[in-house]
């Protein structure tokens, strides 16, 4: 009984296919990063507006607390 041994195929079409898959993954990764860091991304713009609004509210609360402390 012999154990079958398979060589890795060295076909040029397989090598080109592997490079194609690697290129597709690279393009997906780069486009994903560019989309979520884009100024045209609505979700990012809405989140930024919400954070600015929250910062303003927190600053107002802080000023009120400081005034209350001065009045004591």
C-alpha positions in Angstrom: 0.0 0.0 0.0 1.3 3.4 -0.9 0.1 6.7 0.4 -0.9 9.1 -2.3 1.1 12.3 -2.6 -0.2 15.3 -4.4 2.1 18.0 -5.8 1.0 21.6 -5.6 0.0 22.5 -9.1 2.3 25.0 -10.6 -0.1 26.1 -13.3 0.1 29.7 -14.3 -3.7 30.1 -14.2 -3.6 29.1 -10.5 -0.9 31.7 -9.7 -2.8 34.4 -11.6 -6.0 33.4 -9.7 -4.2 33.6 -6.4 -2.9 37.1 -7.2 -6.4 38.1 -8.4 -7.9 37.0 -5.0 -5.2 38.9 -3.1 -5.8 42.0 -5.3 -9.6 41.8 -4.6 -9.0 41.6 -0.9 -6.7 44.6 -1.0 -9.2 46.6 -3.1 -12.0 45.7 -0.6 -9.8 46.7 2.4 -8.7 50.1 0.9 -12.2 51.0 -0.3 -13.7 50.1 3.1 -11.1 52.4 4.8 -11.7 55.2 2.3 -15.5 55.0 2.6 -15.6 55.2 6.4 -13.0 58.0 6.6 -14.7 60.0 3.8 -16.3 63.4 4.6 -19.2 62.4 2.4 -20.2 59.5 4.8 -23.6 60.5 6.2 -23.2 58.3 9.3 -19.9 60.0 10.2 -21.3 63.5 9.7 -24.3 62.7 11.9 -22.1 61.2 14.6 -19.9 64.3 14.5 -22.9 66.6 14.8 -24.2 64.6 17.8 -20.9 64.7 19.5 -20.5 68.4 19.0 -24.0 68.9 20.4 -23.2 66.7 23.4 -20.0 68.6 24.0 -21.9 71.9 24.0 -24.4 70.6 26.5 -21.7 69.3 28.8 -19.9 72.6 28.7 -23.1 74.4 29.6 -23.7 72.0 32.5 -20.1 72.5 33.6 -20.5 76.3 33.6 -23.7 76.0 35.6 -22.0 73.8 38.2 -19.1 76.3 38.4 -21.5 79.1 38.9 -23.3 77.2 41.7 -20.0 76.5 43.4 -19.1 80.2 43.3 -22.4 81.1 44.8 -21.9 78.8 47.8 
